């Protein structure tokens, strides 16, 4: 018979499984062409799929680079610290191919573990607090995307929902007062424990 923690964990795993099944598979494309408004073909299809997965593109996957795709590329570029020119040139192509950018964070340990969340974060939010949120959720095992993008897309929303279910919070998929308080409380405890460990290991006793 399941205990309460086991039931909670099972519910979280079930939610994550459903999210994965309901979402398109992650695309790992190798872009080689300059893509701009008017372009069409397989690479445009792959581009639209990736931008959809990351929450930048909300239109149909057509294989045609139109105004919606241009707007999505510009949003991607802004979120990744690239010049928002609205076309896929060398820098954007490199970012898409490697999953990183000039300002994107790929190493979880390089992000501050003490930054608290002060804003309402929801689908479409961007900035340092989204990176802090993604880092926190990655450490907790809920955010599994390989890059901390700083953009609150479908993957981040799914991770937030999983966290909320695990902590008996209504799974609305956005960071409001209750979720923010829960996250900040855990960050504060983690920060205190880290400080205590550093203080303890930094103290030496000598005997005469």
N, C-alpha and C positions, 0 to 999 in steps of 0.2 A: 504494500500500500504506500502511495507516495506521501511524503511529508510536505508541508506547506512550501518550504524553499525549493523542493524538487519539482512541485507543480508549477511554481513560478518560472523556474529555469526551463521546464518543458514548454511552457507557453511562449517564452521568448524565442526558443529555437524553432517552434512551429511558425511563429510570425516571420522570422527571418527566412524560413524555407518558402513560405507563401510569397514573400516579397521577391525572392530570387526567381521563383517560377512565373510570377506575374510580369516580371520585367524582362526586356530584351537582354540577350547575352552581351557581356561586355565585348566590344570590338577592339581588337589590337591591330590596327591597320598601319601600313608603311606608306606614307604619302610621299609622292615623288614629283607631283606637278604643281604649278602655280594655279591656284583656283580662285576665280573671281566671278562676279555677277555675269551670268550667261554661260558659265561652264556647265558641263553635264557629263555623266558617266559613273563608273564604279566608284571612283574616289570621292565624288560628291555624295553618293549614297552612303559610303562609309563615314564621311565627315558628318552628315546629318544624323547618323546613328549615334556617333560619339557625342555630338552636341546634345542630342536628346537624352542620352544616359546621364549626362552631367547637368541637365536641367536648363540648358541655354536655348535649345530649339524645341518649339512646341507644335510645329507644323507637320504635315505628312512627309514621309521619306519618299521623295520622288526621283532623286538622282539629278535634279536640276537646281542650279545655284541661282535662286531668285532673291527677292527683297527680304523674305523671312530668313533665309540662310545667311545673308549678309548681316542682318541685325544680330543673329545668333553668334556669328563669328566675332563681331564687334564686342558683344557682351563677354565672350570667352577671352578676348584679348585684354579687355579692361580688368577682368578678374585675375589674369595671369601676368599683369604688369607689362603688357605689350602695347605698342601703339595701335589704337583702334581704327585701322584702315579699312576693315571690312572685307579683306581678301586674305587668302592663305599664301603668304610669301615664305622666304627662308626661315625667319624666326618662328612664325606660327607653326610652320610645318615641323620644325625641330621640336617644338613644345608638344605638339600632338603625337609625334613619333616616339618621344621618350617619356611622355607623361609628366614632364616637369616644365618649368618656365624660369624666367630670370628672377622671379620673386617667389615662385612656388616652393613649398617646403615638402621634402620627401622623407626626411629623417625625423621620426617622432621625438627622439631625445633632444633635438636641437631647439624645441619650442619650450617657452617658459611654462612651468607646471603650476605657477602661482597666480596667473592672471585670472581674475574672477569675471563672471559674466554680468554685465549691467544693463544690457539692452534686450528688447524683445527681438528674438531671432526667428525668422520664418522663411519659407521658400522664396528665394530671390535675394536674401540678405547677403552682404559681402563684408570683408574687412578682417582686422586682427581678431575680433571676438569670435568670428566664425572659425578661424584657424584654431583658436584656443578651445572652442567647443569640439571641433573635429579631433584635436589632439587628446582631449579628455575622453571622448567616446572611443578613440582608438586604444588608449591605455586600458579602458574598461572592457574592451573586446566587442564593442557594438559597431564601430566604424571600421570597415575593412578595405575601403578603397585605398590603392597604393600611394595616393598623393593627398596631402592636406592642401586643398585648393583655395580656401578662403571664400568659397562660394557655396551657399546653402541650396543645394539641388536635391533631387529625389533620393540619392544615396544617403545624404546627411539626414533628410527627413525620416527615412526608414530607420536609421540608427537612433535618432531621437525617440521614435515610437517604441523601439525595442527597449531602450533605457527606461522609458516611462512605464511600460508594462512590468519590467523587472522591479520597479520601485513603487508599484501600486499608484501610479499617477495616470490620469485619463490620457490615453495615447492619441493626442491631437496632432503630433508631429511638428510642433513648434515650441520654442523655449519661452514660456510665459513666467509669471511670478513663482508658481509652485515648482516648476522644473528648474528654474534658475536658482531658487533657494536650495534645492536638493543638491544640485551640482556644486554650488559655491561652498556648501557645508562640507562636501567630500574633498574639495580642493583645499579648504582650510585645514582639515584633519591631516591630509597628505603633506601639506606644507609644514605643519607643526611636527609631524613625525620625522620629516626630513631634517628640520632644524635641530631636533633633539638628537638624532643620530650623528649629525655633524658635530654637535657640541660634545657628545659622549666620546666619539672617536678622536676628537681634538684635545681631550684632556688626558694628561699623563701624570701618574703619581710616582714619586721617587722615595726611596727609603735610604735613611742615613746609615 
